[in-house]
Amino acid sequence: MGVKFLDKIIYASANSLAQAIRTKEISSEEVVEAYLQRIEEVNPELNAIVQLQASEAREQARKADADLARGDIKGPLHGVPFTIKDNAETKGIISTSGTEGRSSFLPAQDATIVARMRAAGAILLGKTNLSEFALAYESDNLVYGCTLNPYDFSRTSGGSSGGEAAIIAVGGSPLGLGNDAGGSIRLPSHFCGIAGIKPTAGRVPLTGHFPPPFGHLIPLWQAGPMARFVEDLILTLPIIAGVDWRDPSVVPMPLGDPGTVEINKLRAAVYTDNGIIPATPETVKVVRKTARLLSDAGMAVTEDIPDVIEQSFWFENAIFEADEGYWIEKSLEVAGTTEMHPWTKGILEECHSKARSSAEFSELMIQLDIFRSKMLSFMENYDVIICPVCAYPAMHHGTSFEKFPAFSYTMTYNLTGWPAAVVRAGTSPEGLPIGVQVVARPWREDVALAVVQYIEKVLGGWQPPQF
């Protein structure tokens, strides 16, 4: 397979690959082989894919081509490969969630989103790296080690969906699935220059994720697609969304079509400093540039910010610490993990130090509802919010905890449960990607996706790393 032909495949969108396979311009077997070659080339250094399914993927690709020859098309992703974060269970494939107790765990069935991707015809290439239990903003654990950023090996690819973002950015997968409780889809997408969306809370089932979120944590946690191109987020979200009759948080809300959204009729609030930590000058410049181009497109853009937003960082941490670490301890027990990653240990110790009475917990929930109400009142005047994804571009390995407030820009919209999409809109002086975050009203993923697709069209979106 020639280099030019290989590059044409590995840097294509999943949508275009699906069309080319259906029209028999290319076979699924050729597509899968191209990605497996790319993985073989880049993964030894990146450490992004932690369980590769090479022989199984080849076999499924041959079957997909044979089915197509008979006129049997499984779905919109027929014959298209994908990858998935290692805290979503995959039948018969080791699924660790980054914790030692599950280093050889073989699930009996697929997570709902994995099953839905397979039913749509997609072919699983492998599982991608993450932090232990998806708790940290760097993808590092005691089972598989650390994932590097393809734009600068000295920096993190982000967490907790960092393996997914890294392998997509470098052309080792066209499409992947992650999940996000504080920024875990959006931050790696920002650090690695790809596109991603955290859907509205209750849009996509989390059945089959480990550890499963429960109780007061459920509204924070959402699963969603990650890709180089926004068109692939638009293609994939309807496949994985909807009631599965297992996850009680999922709401049967219809998905809108981004293609019908009129950008010039939208109202946007823009801010570059959330009052918790200022973004870097280059990040501010990128967000302002994005706001100007949206204004030029006819969007009504106003500099404005919710007056309660400075509470975001405190609320996100208070919610995770409210059970004094019970959720982490229970997850360790169920997994059979006796040695945890230092970051997990540090988080657990922090939780232990923040004991709350039942009355204090109730007051926390009351104040959180007040926060959400005030945020919703702000959004009455706008269709979208344009803001940074993080205060910084990709950080050096091991520095995320000392710079923890930098992640508050994403935390805000886990607290509200609103949909938030990310796309690359610029580059730092060091050559690192800088994304922008586009937040929409609840259940209006179509609006967020339409806006990031426009930004991508004008500013270029993903750019290949010099790997």
N, C-alpha and C positions, 0 to 999 in steps of 0.2 A: 504494500500500500504506500504510494508516494507521499512525500511530505505535504505537498500542496493539497492533495486529496484528503489527507488525514486532517490538516488544519481546517479545511472546509467543513468537515463533519464535526470536529470537537468544539469549534467555536460557533456552531449554528445554534439557533433557538430550538427548543423542544418542539415548538409548534411547527417550524419548518421541517424538522426531521420527521415528524408524524405525517405531514403532507407528502414528503418525498417517498416515505415508505409505502403509503397508501397508493400512490401513483406508480410505484415500482421503479422510480428513478434510482433508488438505492435500496438495498435489502436491510432488514433488521440485523442480520448477521454481520454485515459490513459496519453498521453503526456501532454495534456492541463491541466488535473487534477493535475499532478505532479508539473507543474510550478505554478499553482494557490496555491497549498499547500505551495510551497517555498515562494511565494510572501507574503502569510499570515504570514509566520514565520519571514521574514526578513524586510518587508517594513515598519512596524510600527516604527522601529528604523532608518532605512536608509532614509525614505521619498524620494524614487526614483520614484515610480509610483504614479502619481497624479490623474489619472482617470482610474480605473480598470473596465474592461468589462467582468466580470466573467461569468454571465449567458449567455451573447451573445457568448462568446468564447466556452462555453460548448455546446451550441446549434449548433454552426458552426462545432465543432468537431464531433458531432453525425452525422451531415449531410455529412461531409467529409468521415466518415466511411461508411455511407450508399451509397454514390456515388461510393466509391472504390469497394464495394461489387458488384455493377453493372458494374464494369469495366470502370467507368468514372473518369479519373484522370485529375484534372484541370491544373496542371502544376508541375514544379520541386519542389515546396514547398507545395505540397498537404498535408494539415492537420498539417503543422508545425506552431507553434505559433511564434509571433514576437511582438516587442514593437516599439514605435516611439516617437521621441521628440515632445514636445507639441507646436512647432511653425509650424508644418505641419498639415494642416486641415484634419479632419476626419468627414465624414458625420454623423450627428446626435449625435456626441460625443463632449462634451465641449472641446474647443480648445482655450486656453487663451493666448498663447505666453508669459506667465508669467506676464501679465499686468492686473490690477484690472478692467479696463473697459470692458474686455472680460471674466470676471469670470463666466459668464453664456452663453457665445456665442456658438451657435450650427451651424456649417457650413452646407450648403446645399449640398455640394459634397466633395469628397475626393481630397486631393492633388494628383498630377499625380503619385508620387512615391508610395503613399498608394494604389491607384487604381491598380497600376501594381503589387504590392505585393499580393493583394487580388486575382487578375486575375491569378497569379501563384499558387494559392491555399493556401497561408499563412493566418493564423488566428490571428487577432489583440487581444492581451491581454490587452493593455492599453497604455496610454500616459505617457511620462516621463518628469521629472522636468528640468528646465533650468533657466537661468537668464532672467530678463525682456527684451523682444525683442531680446534675444540671444546676448546681448551687452557686458556681463562681463565674466570673467574667473572663476567665482564661480556660482554654480546653486542655486540661492537664489532669492526669489521674495516675494512680499506682498500678493500674492494669496495663495501660498502653503508653503512658508518658505524655509528652507535650506536642501539640500541633503548632507548626510555624506559619507565619504570614507569608504568602507567596510574593508580596511586594518588598519584603524586608525580613529576612530570617531572624533578625535580632528582636523582632516584635511579635506580639501575640496576634493570632487570627480572631481573637475574641472568644466569648463564651456566652451561653454554654453551647451554642450551635456552631462552634468555630471550625470543627472538622468539615462540616457541611459547606460553610462559606468558602473555605480554602480550596476544597477540591472542585467546586463549581467555578471559582474565579480563574483557576489555572487550566480549565478545559478538561477536567477529569470526569465530569458529570454535567449533563445539561440542566438538571433539575433535581431539587431535593426538598425534604420536609424537615422542619425544625419545630421548636416550641419555645414559648416566651412568657416568663413570669415577672421579668424586670427589665427586659431588653434583649433576651437571648436569641431572637431572630434578627432584630434590627441592628444591634451593635456589631455582630460579626459581619452582617451585610455591609455596614458602614466601613468597618475596618478592612474588608476585602473587596470593596468596590462593586458589589453585586446588588440585586434588587431583592426585597423581601417584604412580606406583609404579616403583621399580627392582626388577625381578624377580630371582630367584635367578640367579647366574652359570650360563650354560648352558641357560637357559630359552628365550630368543628369539635367532634367528640374527642376526648382524651382517653377513651377506653383502650387499655393495653399499654399505657405508658407506665413506667416505673421510675421512681415511686409515684403512685397515683396521688394527685392533689385531693384534699378533702376539706369539708367544712368551710372555714373562713378563707382558705387559700384558693378555692375553686375559681372565684371571679377574677383572680389575677392571672391565671394560666391559660394560654391559648396556643393551639398548634396552627401552623401555616406554611405556605410554600416559599422556597427560596430559589432564585434562578439568576442567570446573567441578564435576562431581558424581561421587562414588565409583561409582555404578551404571554409569557409562560406562567406568570402568577395568575393572570386572567383566565388562562386555560385550565389551570389546576385547581383553583379554589372551589369551583362548583363540584368537582369530582370528590373532594374530601369533606365538603360541608354537609350538614343535615343530620337529622335525628337518627340514631342507631339503636334506640330502645335499650340502651345500657347506661349511657352517661346521662344522669338526670338533669344536668345543667343546660343541655342543648335545647335550643328554641327553634321551632320550624318556621323560620323567617325566610321569605324569598330573597334571592340575591339579585341585585340590579345589574344592568348591563353597562359597563364603562363606556361602551361605544355610543350610548345615547346621552352622555353627560355633556352639557354645553359649558365649556370652560369660561367663556366670557360672561356667563350669568352667575358665576360663583362669587362669594364674599370670603375673603381670607384675612385672618389675623396673623401677624408675623412678629416673632420676638427672637432675640439672639442671646439673651441673658435671663436665666430663670430665677435669679436672685439667690441661688444656692452656691453656684460656682460659675464664673464667666467662661465662655468659650474662647478658644484661641482666636487671634486676629484673622487668621486665614479661614477659620470656620465661619466667623461672622461675615467675612467678605463673601463666601460662597452662598450663605443663606440670603444675604441681601441681594446678591446677583440673581438668585432664583426668584426672589420676590419681585424684582424689577421685570424679569421676563414674563412673569405671570400677569403683572400689571399691564405690560405692553400687549398681552393677549386679550385684554379687556376685563380681566378679573379685578374686582374692587378690593384692593389690598390696603389694610390699615395696620399700623404698628400698635399692637395691643397685647395685653397679657392678663390672664386671670389673677386676681389679687390674692388668691389662696395658694398659688402654685408653689410658693416657697415652703409649704408644708409637705410637699411630695416626698422628699427624702426621708423625713422623720416618719411619715405614715408607712411607707413601704417597709422600712426596717422594723417598726413597731409591730406590724402585722406578722412578719416572719418570726419575730421573737416572742410573740404573745403566748405561745404554748410552752415556753421555757425549753424548747428543743425537742419536745415529744415527737414531732413528725420526723425529725432526723433520726432520733434514737430508735423509733419504731421501724424506720426504713433500714437502718443498719441491722436490726434484729431479724427482720424478714429476709434480708439479703444474706445473712450469715457472715457479715463483715466484722472482723475483729480489729483490723488495722485500717484506719481511715486516713485520707489525704490530709496533710497539715492545714489546708484551707478549710476543709470540712470540720476539723477539730477546732479551728479558730472560730468558725461560725457558731458551732455548738457551744463553745465556752461563752461567747457573747450572749447567746440565748439564755444560758444558765444565769448570767449576771443580771438579767432583766425580768425577774420574777414579777408577775402581776396577779392580783387577786381577781376573783370572778367579777367583782364590781368594777375594777379598773379595766378589765377586758370589755365589759359591757359599755363603759364610757368610751373606750377606744372605738367600738363599733358605731356608737352614736355620733362621735366626731367625724368618723369616716363618711357616714351618710351625709352629714352636713357639708363636708368637703365635696363630695360627689354632686350634691345638689347645687352648690355654688358654681362648680365647673360647668354643669349642664346649663345653668342660667346664663353663663358667659357664652356658651355655644349657641344660644338662641339667635345671636346676632351674626353668626358666621357659619359657613359651610365647611371650611377647613382651617386648620392651624398649620403654619409653616414655621419650623424651628430646627435647631440642631438635633442630631441624633445623640451626640456625646460632646463633652467639652473639648475633647482631643481627638485627633486621628489615632491610628493604632499605636498602642503603648508598648514599651519594652517589656519583655517577659518578667513576671514576678512583681510588677509595679501596680497592678490593678487595685489591690487593697488599700495602698496608701493614697490612691487617687479615687477612692470609692465614690465620693460625691459627684464625680464627672458623669456617672451613669444615671443621675437623677432625671436627665432630660427624657429618658424612655420610661422610667418608673411612673411618672405622672399618669401615663395612659394605660398602664396596667391597673392603676387604682381606679380609673374611670371605666375601664373595660372597652374603650372606644377603639375602632380600627385605626391602625397606623402603619403606613408604608414608607419604605426607604428606597432611594435610588441615588447612584453616584451623580454628583453635580459639580465636582471640582477636585483639585489636587493640592496637597500641601507642599511647602518648599522642599521637603525631603522626598517628594515623589509618591506620597501615600494618598490613597483615595479619601475623599471627603464626601459623605452622603448628606442628604437633607431628609428630614422627617416630615411627612404629610399626614396629619391627623384629621379624620372626618367624624361626622356625627355617628351615633350608634346605628349599626346595621347598614351604613352607607359605604361599604367597601368599594362599591362602584365609583364613588366620587374620589376617594383616595387614590384608587388605581388609575383613573382617568388623568388625574393631576400629575402623578409620578410618570405616567407614560408620556405626557406632554413635555415634562422636564427632560426626560430621557431623549426624546426626539430632538429637542433644541440643543441640549448640552452634551449629548453623546452617550451618557450612561457608562456602562462597564467598558473598561479598557484592559487589554491583556497585559499581565505582568511580564517583565523581561526575565523569564525563567529559563 
